[in-house]
Amino acid sequence: MKSVQVSLELSSSVKEFVNITQSYDYEITIKSGYYVVDAKSILGLFSLDTTKPLTVEIHSDNCDDLLEKLKKFAV
């Protein structure tokens, strides 16, 4: 499992983030405090406080291409 901190303050960023994560077969979750949601769920992401940095947890060790795409959201 790999983790990365992201910032998704704009609704357009949330939409772009979900579009990226939906193209991967492995599980990807996103955490805000005690809350954990599926990173492929736009409704789940909008239920979180996106004004603060979020932690993305990628449940795969072979995810370098995804990490490269998520660099634009990195904190």
N, CA, C and O atoms as a Maestro MAE file, in Angstrom:
{
 s_m_m2io_version
 :::
 2.0.0
}

f_m_ct {
 s_m_title
 :::
 protein
 m_atom[300] {
  # First column is atom index #
  i_m_mmod_type
  r_m_x_coord
  r_m_y_coord
  r_m_z_coord
  i_m_residue_number
  s_m_chain_name
  s_m_pdb_residue_name
  s_m_pdb_atom_name
  i_m_atomic_number
  :::
  1 25 0.848 -1.176 0.000 1 A "MET " " N  " 7
  2 3 0.000 0.000 0.000 1 A "MET " " CA " 6
  3 2 0.894 1.240 0.000 1 A "MET " " C  " 6
  4 15 1.928 1.278 0.667 1 A "MET " " O  " 8
  5 25 0.481 2.234 -0.749 2 A "LYS " " N  " 7
  6 3 1.197 3.507 -0.811 2 A "LYS " " CA " 6
  7 2 0.230 4.630 -0.466 2 A "LYS " " C  " 6
  8 15 -0.969 4.538 -0.730 2 A "LYS " " O  " 8
  9 25 0.772 5.698 0.132 3 A "SER " " N  " 7
  10 3 -0.052 6.839 0.531 3 A "SER " " CA " 6
  11 2 0.550 8.129 -0.025 3 A "SER " " C  " 6
  12 15 1.763 8.256 -0.190 3 A "SER " " O  " 8
  13 25 -0.337 9.072 -0.305 4 A "VAL " " N  " 7
  14 3 0.091 10.385 -0.788 4 A "VAL " " CA " 6
  15 2 -0.925 11.422 -0.297 4 A "VAL " " C  " 6
  16 15 -2.123 11.145 -0.237 4 A "VAL " " O  " 8
  17 25 -0.439 12.611 0.051 5 A "GLN " " N  " 7
  18 3 -1.301 13.716 0.475 5 A "GLN " " CA " 6
  19 2 -1.707 14.525 -0.751 5 A "GLN " " C  " 6
  20 15 -0.872 14.846 -1.596 5 A "GLN " " O  " 8
  21 25 -3.005 14.855 -0.844 6 A "VAL " " N  " 7
  22 3 -3.497 15.644 -1.968 6 A "VAL " " CA " 6
  23 2 -4.373 16.795 -1.467 6 A "VAL " " C  " 6
  24 15 -4.874 16.782 -0.342 6 A "VAL " " O  " 8
  25 25 -4.536 17.781 -2.336 7 A "SER " " N  " 7
  26 3 -5.430 18.896 -2.080 7 A "SER " " CA " 6
  27 2 -6.456 18.941 -3.205 7 A "SER " " C  " 6
  28 15 -6.097 19.001 -4.381 7 A "SER " " O  " 8
  29 25 -7.738 18.912 -2.834 8 A "LEU " " N  " 7
  30 3 -8.829 18.925 -3.820 8 A "LEU " " CA " 6
  31 2 -9.824 20.023 -3.456 8 A "LEU " " C  " 6
  32 15 -11.006 19.748 -3.248 8 A "LEU " " O  " 8
  33 25 -9.353 21.256 -3.378 9 A "GLU " " N  " 7
  34 3 -10.205 22.362 -2.928 9 A "GLU " " CA " 6
  35 2 -11.260 22.769 -3.948 9 A "GLU " " C  " 6
  36 15 -12.336 23.224 -3.562 9 A "GLU " " O  " 8
  37 25 -10.981 22.617 -5.238 10 A "LEU " " N  " 7
  38 3 -11.937 23.022 -6.271 10 A "LEU " " CA " 6
  39 2 -12.782 21.832 -6.709 10 A "LEU " " C  " 6
  40 15 -12.295 20.703 -6.755 10 A "LEU " " O  " 8
  41 25 -14.038 22.085 -7.028 11 A "SER " " N  " 7
  42 3 -14.903 20.992 -7.481 11 A "SER " " CA " 6
  43 2 -14.402 20.404 -8.793 11 A "SER " " C  " 6
  44 15 -14.592 19.214 -9.047 11 A "SER " " O  " 8
  45 25 -13.769 21.217 -9.626 12 A "SER " " N  " 7
  46 3 -13.207 20.686 -10.876 12 A "SER " " CA " 6
  47 2 -12.040 19.742 -10.594 12 A "SER " " C  " 6
  48 15 -11.818 18.793 -11.347 12 A "SER " " O  " 8
  49 25 -11.301 19.988 -9.530 13 A "SER " " N  " 7
  50 3 -10.215 19.093 -9.130 13 A "SER " " CA " 6
  51 2 -10.761 17.752 -8.656 13 A "SER " " C  " 6
  52 15 -10.189 16.705 -8.960 13 A "SER " " O  " 8
  53 25 -11.861 17.781 -7.917 14 A "VAL " " N  " 7
  54 3 -12.486 16.549 -7.447 14 A "VAL " " CA " 6
  55 2 -12.934 15.712 -8.643 14 A "VAL " " C  " 6
  56 15 -12.699 14.504 -8.682 14 A "VAL " " O  " 8
  57 25 -13.572 16.347 -9.608 15 A "LYS " " N  " 7
  58 3 -14.055 15.639 -10.798 15 A "LYS " " CA " 6
  59 2 -12.887 15.019 -11.577 15 A "LYS " " C  " 6
  60 15 -12.962 13.864 -11.995 15 A "LYS " " O  " 8
  61 25 -11.824 15.779 -11.769 16 A "GLU " " N  " 7
  62 3 -10.663 15.273 -12.491 16 A "GLU " " CA " 6
  63 2 -9.999 14.123 -11.731 16 A "GLU " " C  " 6
  64 15 -9.586 13.134 -12.336 16 A "GLU " " O  " 8
  65 25 -9.898 14.252 -10.403 17 A "PHE " " N  " 7
  66 3 -9.316 13.209 -9.562 17 A "PHE " " CA " 6
  67 2 -10.108 11.906 -9.687 17 A "PHE " " C  " 6
  68 15 -9.524 10.836 -9.855 17 A "PHE " " O  " 8
  69 25 -11.429 11.999 -9.606 18 A "VAL " " N  " 7
  70 3 -12.282 10.795 -9.715 18 A "VAL " " CA " 6
  71 2 -12.144 10.177 -11.099 18 A "VAL " " C  " 6
  72 15 -12.076 8.953 -11.214 18 A "VAL " " O  " 8
  73 25 -12.102 10.979 -12.142 19 A "ASN " " N  " 7
  74 3 -11.924 10.443 -13.496 19 A "ASN " " CA " 6
  75 2 -10.617 9.661 -13.615 19 A "ASN " " C  " 6
  76 15 -10.569 8.629 -14.285 19 A "ASN " " O  " 8
  77 25 -9.573 10.143 -12.975 20 A "ILE " " N  " 7
  78 3 -8.285 9.450 -13.006 20 A "ILE " " CA " 6
  79 2 -8.365 8.135 -12.239 20 A "ILE " " C  " 6
  80 15 -7.957 7.095 -12.756 20 A "ILE " " O  " 8
  81 25 -8.886 8.167 -11.012 21 A "THR " " N  " 7
  82 3 -8.901 6.966 -10.170 21 A "THR " " CA " 6
  83 2 -9.831 5.880 -10.696 21 A "THR " " C  " 6
  84 15 -9.573 4.697 -10.473 21 A "THR " " O  " 8
  85 25 -10.903 6.251 -11.385 22 A "GLN " " N  " 7
  86 3 -11.846 5.254 -11.892 22 A "GLN " " CA " 6
  87 2 -11.252 4.354 -12.960 22 A "GLN " " C  " 6
  88 15 -11.800 3.287 -13.238 22 A "GLN " " O  " 8
  89 25 -10.156 4.756 -13.557 23 A "SER " " N  " 7
  90 3 -9.563 3.947 -14.620 23 A "SER " " CA " 6
  91 2 -8.631 2.851 -14.087 23 A "SER " " C  " 6
  92 15 -8.012 2.137 -14.876 23 A "SER " " O  " 8
  93 25 -8.524 2.711 -12.768 24 A "TYR " " N  " 7
  94 3 -7.661 1.693 -12.166 24 A "TYR " " CA " 6
  95 2 -8.493 0.632 -11.466 24 A "TYR " " C  " 6
  96 15 -9.498 0.935 -10.824 24 A "TYR " " O  " 8
  97 25 -8.057 -0.631 -11.599 25 A "ASP " " N  " 7
  98 3 -8.812 -1.763 -11.054 25 A "ASP " " CA " 6
  99 2 -8.632 -1.959 -9.552 25 A "ASP " " C  " 6
  100 15 -9.520 -2.502 -8.895 25 A "ASP " " O  " 8
  101 25 -7.506 -1.530 -9.001 26 A "TYR " " N  " 7
  102 3 -7.261 -1.785 -7.591 26 A "TYR " " CA " 6
  103 2 -7.983 -0.774 -6.711 26 A "TYR " " C  " 6
  104 15 -8.438 0.271 -7.177 26 A "TYR " " O  " 8
  105 25 -8.078 -1.110 -5.425 27 A "GLU " " N  " 7
  106 3 -8.799 -0.277 -4.476 27 A "GLU " " CA " 6
  107 2 -7.990 0.980 -4.149 27 A "GLU " " C  " 6
  108 15 -6.786 0.918 -3.901 27 A "GLU " " O  " 8
  109 25 -8.679 2.107 -4.155 28 A "ILE " " N  " 7
  110 3 -8.076 3.394 -3.801 28 A "ILE " " CA " 6
  111 2 -9.040 4.075 -2.830 28 A "ILE " " C  " 6
  112 15 -10.209 4.283 -3.152 28 A "ILE " " O  " 8
  113 25 -8.548 4.418 -1.651 29 A "THR " " N  " 7
  114 3 -9.387 5.090 -0.665 29 A "THR " " CA " 6
  115 2 -8.803 6.458 -0.369 29 A "THR " " C  " 6
  116 15 -7.635 6.729 -0.650 29 A "THR " " O  " 8
  117 25 -9.636 7.312 0.203 30 A "ILE " " N  " 7
  118 3 -9.187 8.651 0.569 30 A "ILE " " CA " 6
  119 2 -9.684 8.945 1.979 30 A "ILE " " C  " 6
  120 15 -10.840 8.681 2.309 30 A "ILE " " O  " 8
  121 25 -8.799 9.496 2.807 31 A "LYS " " N  " 7
  122 3 -9.094 9.720 4.222 31 A "LYS " " CA " 6
  123 2 -9.049 11.203 4.566 31 A "LYS " " C  " 6
  124 15 -8.199 11.956 4.091 31 A "LYS " " O  " 8
  125 25 -9.998 11.589 5.408 32 A "SER " " N  " 7
  126 3 -10.026 12.922 5.990 32 A "SER " " CA " 6
  127 2 -10.377 12.736 7.460 32 A "SER " " C  " 6
  128 15 -11.532 12.483 7.802 32 A "SER " " O  " 8
  129 25 -9.386 12.860 8.319 33 A "GLY " " N  " 7
  130 3 -9.623 12.615 9.744 33 A "GLY " " CA " 6
  131 2 -10.001 11.167 9.967 33 A "GLY " " C  " 6
  132 15 -9.246 10.265 9.605 33 A "GLY " " O  " 8
  133 25 -11.167 10.933 10.562 34 A "TYR " " N  " 7
  134 3 -11.639 9.581 10.837 34 A "TYR " " CA " 6
  135 2 -12.448 8.988 9.687 34 A "TYR " " C  " 6
  136 15 -12.811 7.812 9.733 34 A "TYR " " O  " 8
  137 25 -12.732 9.772 8.673 35 A "TYR " " N  " 7
  138 3 -13.585 9.338 7.577 35 A "TYR " " CA " 6
  139 2 -12.764 8.755 6.429 35 A "TYR " " C  " 6
  140 15 -11.736 9.308 6.037 35 A "TYR " " O  " 8
  141 25 -13.237 7.631 5.902 36 A "VAL " " N  " 7
  142 3 -12.587 6.969 4.768 36 A "VAL " " CA " 6
  143 2 -13.655 6.700 3.720 36 A "VAL " " C  " 6
  144 15 -14.700 6.126 4.028 36 A "VAL " " O  " 8
  145 25 -13.397 7.117 2.470 37 A "VAL " " N  " 7
  146 3 -14.343 6.875 1.379 37 A "VAL " " CA " 6
  147 2 -13.596 6.307 0.176 37 A "VAL " " C  " 6
  148 15 -12.373 6.402 0.076 37 A "VAL " " O  " 8
  149 25 -14.356 5.725 -0.720 38 A "ASP " " N  " 7
  150 3 -13.813 5.217 -1.977 38 A "ASP " " CA " 6
  151 2 -13.394 6.405 -2.830 38 A "ASP " " C  " 6
  152 15 -14.202 7.294 -3.099 38 A "ASP " " O  " 8
  153 25 -12.138 6.423 -3.257 39 A "ALA " " N  " 7
  154 3 -11.621 7.550 -4.048 39 A "ALA " " CA " 6
  155 2 -12.206 7.592 -5.452 39 A "ALA " " C  " 6
  156 15 -11.981 8.555 -6.186 39 A "ALA " " O  " 8
  157 25 -12.952 6.567 -5.835 40 A "LYS " " N  " 7
  158 3 -13.583 6.536 -7.156 40 A "LYS " " CA " 6
  159 2 -15.016 7.069 -7.109 40 A "LYS " " C  " 6
  160 15 -15.708 7.092 -8.127 40 A "LYS " " O  " 8
  161 25 -15.458 7.497 -5.923 41 A "SER " " N  " 7
  162 3 -16.826 7.965 -5.717 41 A "SER " " CA " 6
  163 2 -16.860 9.486 -5.585 41 A "SER " " C  " 6
  164 15 -16.351 10.046 -4.615 41 A "SER " " O  " 8
  165 25 -17.457 10.138 -6.557 42 A "ILE " " N  " 7
  166 3 -17.532 11.600 -6.502 42 A "ILE " " CA " 6
  167 2 -18.411 12.065 -5.341 42 A "ILE " " C  " 6
  168 15 -18.118 13.084 -4.716 42 A "ILE " " O  " 8
  169 25 -19.477 11.333 -5.046 43 A "LEU " " N  " 7
  170 3 -20.322 11.691 -3.903 43 A "LEU " " CA " 6
  171 2 -19.575 11.490 -2.595 43 A "LEU " " C  " 6
  172 15 -19.708 12.291 -1.669 43 A "LEU " " O  " 8
  173 25 -18.790 10.424 -2.516 44 A "GLY " " N  " 7
  174 3 -17.989 10.185 -1.321 44 A "GLY " " CA " 6
  175 2 -17.001 11.305 -1.079 44 A "GLY " " C  " 6
  176 15 -16.832 11.757 0.054 44 A "GLY " " O  " 8
  177 25 -16.347 11.757 -2.140 45 A "LEU " " N  " 7
  178 3 -15.363 12.832 -1.991 45 A "LEU " " CA " 6
  179 2 -16.024 14.140 -1.584 45 A "LEU " " C  " 6
  180 15 -15.469 14.883 -0.775 45 A "LEU " " O  " 8
  181 25 -17.195 14.434 -2.128 46 A "PHE " " N  " 7
  182 3 -17.874 15.673 -1.767 46 A "PHE " " CA " 6
  183 2 -18.430 15.625 -0.342 46 A "PHE " " C  " 6
  184 15 -18.812 16.662 0.201 46 A "PHE " " O  " 8
  185 25 -18.482 14.447 0.268 47 A "SER " " N  " 7
  186 3 -18.923 14.348 1.659 47 A "SER " " CA " 6
  187 2 -17.795 14.690 2.632 47 A "SER " " C  " 6
  188 15 -18.039 14.863 3.826 47 A "SER " " O  " 8
  189 25 -16.560 14.789 2.128 48 A "LEU " " N  " 7
  190 3 -15.411 15.116 2.967 48 A "LEU " " CA " 6
  191 2 -15.147 16.615 2.966 48 A "LEU " " C  " 6
  192 15 -15.635 17.345 2.103 48 A "LEU " " O  " 8
  193 25 -14.372 17.060 3.941 49 A "ASP " " N  " 7
  194 3 -13.928 18.451 3.997 49 A "ASP " " CA " 6
  195 2 -12.733 18.597 3.063 49 A "ASP " " C  " 6
  196 15 -11.606 18.284 3.447 49 A "ASP " " O  " 8
  197 25 -12.964 19.062 1.858 50 A "THR " " N  " 7
  198 3 -11.897 19.160 0.853 50 A "THR " " CA " 6
  199 2 -11.064 20.426 0.991 50 A "THR " " C  " 6
  200 15 -10.168 20.664 0.181 50 A "THR " " O  " 8
  201 25 -11.348 21.247 2.010 51 A "THR " " N  " 7
  202 3 -10.534 22.439 2.222 51 A "THR " " CA " 6
  203 2 -9.220 22.099 2.921 51 A "THR " " C  " 6
  204 15 -8.307 22.923 2.975 51 A "THR " " O  " 8
  205 25 -9.132 20.884 3.456 52 A "LYS " " N  " 7
  206 3 -7.923 20.417 4.135 52 A "LYS " " CA " 6
  207 2 -7.250 19.335 3.289 52 A "LYS " " C  " 6
  208 15 -7.907 18.698 2.466 52 A "LYS " " O  " 8
  209 25 -5.952 19.124 3.483 53 A "PRO " " N  " 7
  210 3 -5.282 18.036 2.752 53 A "PRO " " CA " 6
  211 2 -5.906 16.680 3.070 53 A "PRO " " C  " 6
  212 15 -6.311 16.417 4.202 53 A "PRO " " O  " 8
  213 25 -5.975 15.835 2.061 54 A "LEU " " N  " 7
  214 3 -6.548 14.500 2.178 54 A "LEU " " CA " 6
  215 2 -5.459 13.466 1.941 54 A "LEU " " C  " 6
  216 15 -4.485 13.739 1.239 54 A "LEU " " O  " 8
  217 25 -5.614 12.289 2.519 55 A "THR " " N  " 7
  218 3 -4.649 11.212 2.338 55 A "THR " " CA " 6
  219 2 -5.233 10.165 1.411 55 A "THR " " C  " 6
  220 15 -6.282 9.589 1.699 55 A "THR " " O  " 8
  221 25 -4.556 9.917 0.298 56 A "VAL " " N  " 7
  222 3 -4.966 8.879 -0.653 56 A "VAL " " CA " 6
  223 2 -4.177 7.620 -0.324 56 A "VAL " " C  " 6
  224 15 -2.951 7.659 -0.220 56 A "VAL " " O  " 8
  225 25 -4.880 6.504 -0.161 57 A "GLU " " N  " 7
  226 3 -4.229 5.226 0.084 57 A "GLU " " CA " 6
  227 2 -4.488 4.323 -1.113 57 A "GLU " " C  " 6
  228 15 -5.632 4.019 -1.448 57 A "GLU " " O  " 8
  229 25 -3.412 3.907 -1.743 58 A "ILE " " N  " 7
  230 3 -3.484 3.069 -2.940 58 A "ILE " " CA " 6
  231 2 -3.130 1.651 -2.530 58 A "ILE " " C  " 6
  232 15 -2.021 1.396 -2.062 58 A "ILE " " O  " 8
  233 25 -4.059 0.735 -2.702 59 A "HIS " " N  " 7
  234 3 -3.887 -0.642 -2.247 59 A "HIS " " CA " 6
  235 2 -3.280 -1.505 -3.351 59 A "HIS " " C  " 6
  236 15 -3.856 -2.506 -3.778 59 A "HIS " " O  " 8
  237 25 -2.107 -1.084 -3.793 60 A "SER " " N  " 7
  238 3 -1.353 -1.799 -4.818 60 A "SER " " CA " 6
  239 2 0.088 -1.323 -4.738 60 A "SER " " C  " 6
  240 15 0.347 -0.150 -4.469 60 A "SER " " O  " 8
  241 25 1.023 -2.233 -4.973 61 A "ASP " " N  " 7
  242 3 2.431 -1.835 -4.972 61 A "ASP " " CA " 6
  243 2 2.904 -1.429 -6.357 61 A "ASP " " C  " 6
  244 15 3.964 -0.819 -6.497 61 A "ASP " " O  " 8
  245 25 2.128 -1.761 -7.381 62 A "ASN " " N  " 7
  246 3 2.485 -1.450 -8.757 62 A "ASN " " CA " 6
  247 2 1.600 -0.298 -9.250 62 A "ASN " " C  " 6
  248 15 0.713 -0.497 -10.080 62 A "ASN " " O  " 8
  249 25 1.856 0.914 -8.723 63 A "CYS " " N  " 7
  250 3 0.975 2.041 -9.012 63 A "CYS " " CA " 6
  251 2 1.747 3.302 -9.389 63 A "CYS " " C  " 6
  252 15 1.250 4.411 -9.190 63 A "CYS " " O  " 8
  253 25 2.939 3.149 -9.923 64 A "ASP " " N  " 7
  254 3 3.756 4.314 -10.265 64 A "ASP " " CA " 6
  255 2 3.093 5.223 -11.292 64 A "ASP " " C  " 6
  256 15 3.244 6.442 -11.223 64 A "ASP " " O  " 8
  257 25 2.355 4.643 -12.248 65 A "ASP " " N  " 7
  258 3 1.670 5.468 -13.246 65 A "ASP " " CA " 6
  259 2 0.577 6.318 -12.609 65 A "ASP " " C  " 6
  260 15 0.393 7.475 -12.987 65 A "ASP " " O  " 8
  261 25 -0.145 5.756 -11.650 66 A "LEU " " N  " 7
  262 3 -1.176 6.525 -10.946 66 A "LEU " " CA " 6
  263 2 -0.535 7.632 -10.114 66 A "LEU " " C  " 6
  264 15 -1.021 8.763 -10.117 66 A "LEU " " O  " 8
  265 25 0.538 7.329 -9.409 67 A "LEU " " N  " 7
  266 3 1.217 8.338 -8.605 67 A "LEU " " CA " 6
  267 2 1.699 9.506 -9.468 67 A "LEU " " C  " 6
  268 15 1.664 10.661 -9.042 67 A "LEU " " O  " 8
  269 25 2.140 9.195 -10.663 68 A "GLU " " N  " 7
  270 3 2.578 10.247 -11.596 68 A "GLU " " CA " 6
  271 2 1.408 11.159 -11.971 68 A "GLU " " C  " 6
  272 15 1.562 12.379 -12.026 68 A "GLU " " O  " 8
  273 25 0.245 10.569 -12.227 69 A "LYS " " N  " 7
  274 3 -0.935 11.361 -12.589 69 A "LYS " " CA " 6
  275 2 -1.456 12.199 -11.417 69 A "LYS " " C  " 6
  276 15 -2.037 13.265 -11.618 69 A "LYS " " O  " 8
  277 25 -1.243 11.709 -10.194 70 A "LEU " " N  " 7
  278 3 -1.750 12.410 -9.015 70 A "LEU " " CA " 6
  279 2 -0.811 13.508 -8.523 70 A "LEU " " C  " 6
  280 15 -1.155 14.235 -7.591 70 A "LEU " " O  " 8
  281 25 0.359 13.639 -9.128 71 A "LYS " " N  " 7
  282 3 1.323 14.660 -8.706 71 A "LYS " " CA " 6
  283 2 0.748 16.069 -8.779 71 A "LYS " " C  " 6
  284 15 1.118 16.926 -7.976 71 A "LYS " " O  " 8
  285 25 -0.142 16.321 -9.717 72 A "LYS " " N  " 7
  286 3 -0.728 17.661 -9.862 72 A "LYS " " CA " 6
  287 2 -1.587 18.046 -8.663 72 A "LYS " " C  " 6
  288 15 -1.841 19.229 -8.436 72 A "LYS " " O  " 8
  289 25 -2.038 17.047 -7.890 73 A "PHE " " N  " 7
  290 3 -2.865 17.311 -6.708 73 A "PHE " " CA " 6
  291 2 -2.059 17.268 -5.413 73 A "PHE " " C  " 6
  292 15 -2.590 17.567 -4.343 73 A "PHE " " O  " 8
  293 25 -0.788 16.901 -5.502 74 A "ALA " " N  " 7
  294 3 0.043 16.687 -4.310 74 A "ALA " " CA " 6
  295 2 0.188 17.956 -3.482 74 A "ALA " " C  " 6
  296 15 0.234 19.069 -4.007 74 A "ALA " " O  " 8
  297 25 0.257 17.753 -2.184 75 A "VAL " " N  " 7
  298 3 0.443 18.867 -1.243 75 A "VAL " " CA " 6
  299 2 1.915 19.069 -1.006 75 A "VAL " " C  " 6
  300 15 2.301 19.956 -0.246 75 A "VAL " " O  " 8
  :::
 }
 m_bond[299] {
  # First column is bond index #
  i_m_from
  i_m_to
  i_m_order
  :::
  1 1 2 1
  2 2 3 1
  3 3 4 2
  4 3 5 1
  5 5 6 1
  6 6 7 1
  7 7 8 2
  8 7 9 1
  9 9 10 1
  10 10 11 1
  11 11 12 2
  12 11 13 1
  13 13 14 1
  14 14 15 1
  15 15 16 2
  16 15 17 1
  17 17 18 1
  18 18 19 1
  19 19 20 2
  20 19 21 1
  21 21 22 1
  22 22 23 1
  23 23 24 2
  24 23 25 1
  25 25 26 1
  26 26 27 1
  27 27 28 2
  28 27 29 1
  29 29 30 1
  30 30 31 1
  31 31 32 2
  32 31 33 1
  33 33 34 1
  34 34 35 1
  35 35 36 2
  36 35 37 1
  37 37 38 1
  38 38 39 1
  39 39 40 2
  40 39 41 1
  41 41 42 1
  42 42 43 1
  43 43 44 2
  44 43 45 1
  45 45 46 1
  46 46 47 1
  47 47 48 2
  48 47 49 1
  49 49 50 1
  50 50 51 1
  51 51 52 2
  52 51 53 1
  53 53 54 1
  54 54 55 1
  55 55 56 2
  56 55 57 1
  57 57 58 1
  58 58 59 1
  59 59 60 2
  60 59 61 1
  61 61 62 1
  62 62 63 1
  63 63 64 2
  64 63 65 1
  65 65 66 1
  66 66 67 1
  67 67 68 2
  68 67 69 1
  69 69 70 1
  70 70 71 1
  71 71 72 2
  72 71 73 1
  73 73 74 1
  74 74 75 1
  75 75 76 2
  76 75 77 1
  77 77 78 1
  78 78 79 1
  79 79 80 2
  80 79 81 1
  81 81 82 1
  82 82 83 1
  83 83 84 2
  84 83 85 1
  85 85 86 1
  86 86 87 1
  87 87 88 2
  88 87 89 1
  89 89 90 1
  90 90 91 1
  91 91 92 2
  92 91 93 1
  93 93 94 1
  94 94 95 1
  95 95 96 2
  96 95 97 1
  97 97 98 1
  98 98 99 1
  99 99 100 2
  100 99 101 1
  101 101 102 1
  102 102 103 1
  103 103 104 2
  104 103 105 1
  105 105 106 1
  106 106 107 1
  107 107 108 2
  108 107 109 1
  109 109 110 1
  110 110 111 1
  111 111 112 2
  112 111 113 1
  113 113 114 1
  114 114 115 1
  115 115 116 2
  116 115 117 1
  117 117 118 1
  118 118 119 1
  119 119 120 2
  120 119 121 1
  121 121 122 1
  122 122 123 1
  123 123 124 2
  124 123 125 1
  125 125 126 1
  126 126 127 1
  127 127 128 2
  128 127 129 1
  129 129 130 1
  130 130 131 1
  131 131 132 2
  132 131 133 1
  133 133 134 1
  134 134 135 1
  135 135 136 2
  136 135 137 1
  137 137 138 1
  138 138 139 1
  139 139 140 2
  140 139 141 1
  141 141 142 1
  142 142 143 1
  143 143 144 2
  144 143 145 1
  145 145 146 1
  146 146 147 1
  147 147 148 2
  148 147 149 1
  149 149 150 1
  150 150 151 1
  151 151 152 2
  152 151 153 1
  153 153 154 1
  154 154 155 1
  155 155 156 2
  156 155 157 1
  157 157 158 1
  158 158 159 1
  159 159 160 2
  160 159 161 1
  161 161 162 1
  162 162 163 1
  163 163 164 2
  164 163 165 1
  165 165 166 1
  166 166 167 1
  167 167 168 2
  168 167 169 1
  169 169 170 1
  170 170 171 1
  171 171 172 2
  172 171 173 1
  173 173 174 1
  174 174 175 1
  175 175 176 2
  176 175 177 1
  177 177 178 1
  178 178 179 1
  179 179 180 2
  180 179 181 1
  181 181 182 1
  182 182 183 1
  183 183 184 2
  184 183 185 1
  185 185 186 1
  186 186 187 1
  187 187 188 2
  188 187 189 1
  189 189 190 1
  190 190 191 1
  191 191 192 2
  192 191 193 1
  193 193 194 1
  194 194 195 1
  195 195 196 2
  196 195 197 1
  197 197 198 1
  198 198 199 1
  199 199 200 2
  200 199 201 1
  201 201 202 1
  202 202 203 1
  203 203 204 2
  204 203 205 1
  205 205 206 1
  206 206 207 1
  207 207 208 2
  208 207 209 1
  209 209 210 1
  210 210 211 1
  211 211 212 2
  212 211 213 1
  213 213 214 1
  214 214 215 1
  215 215 216 2
  216 215 217 1
  217 217 218 1
  218 218 219 1
  219 219 220 2
  220 219 221 1
  221 221 222 1
  222 222 223 1
  223 223 224 2
  224 223 225 1
  225 225 226 1
  226 226 227 1
  227 227 228 2
  228 227 229 1
  229 229 230 1
  230 230 231 1
  231 231 232 2
  232 231 233 1
  233 233 234 1
  234 234 235 1
  235 235 236 2
  236 235 237 1
  237 237 238 1
  238 238 239 1
  239 239 240 2
  240 239 241 1
  241 241 242 1
  242 242 243 1
  243 243 244 2
  244 243 245 1
  245 245 246 1
  246 246 247 1
  247 247 248 2
  248 247 249 1
  249 249 250 1
  250 250 251 1
  251 251 252 2
  252 251 253 1
  253 253 254 1
  254 254 255 1
  255 255 256 2
  256 255 257 1
  257 257 258 1
  258 258 259 1
  259 259 260 2
  260 259 261 1
  261 261 262 1
  262 262 263 1
  263 263 264 2
  264 263 265 1
  265 265 266 1
  266 266 267 1
  267 267 268 2
  268 267 269 1
  269 269 270 1
  270 270 271 1
  271 271 272 2
  272 271 273 1
  273 273 274 1
  274 274 275 1
  275 275 276 2
  276 275 277 1
  277 277 278 1
  278 278 279 1
  279 279 280 2
  280 279 281 1
  281 281 282 1
  282 282 283 1
  283 283 284 2
  284 283 285 1
  285 285 286 1
  286 286 287 1
  287 287 288 2
  288 287 289 1
  289 289 290 1
  290 290 291 1
  291 291 292 2
  292 291 293 1
  293 293 294 1
  294 294 295 1
  295 295 296 2
  296 295 297 1
  297 297 298 1
  298 298 299 1
  299 299 300 2
  :::
 }
}
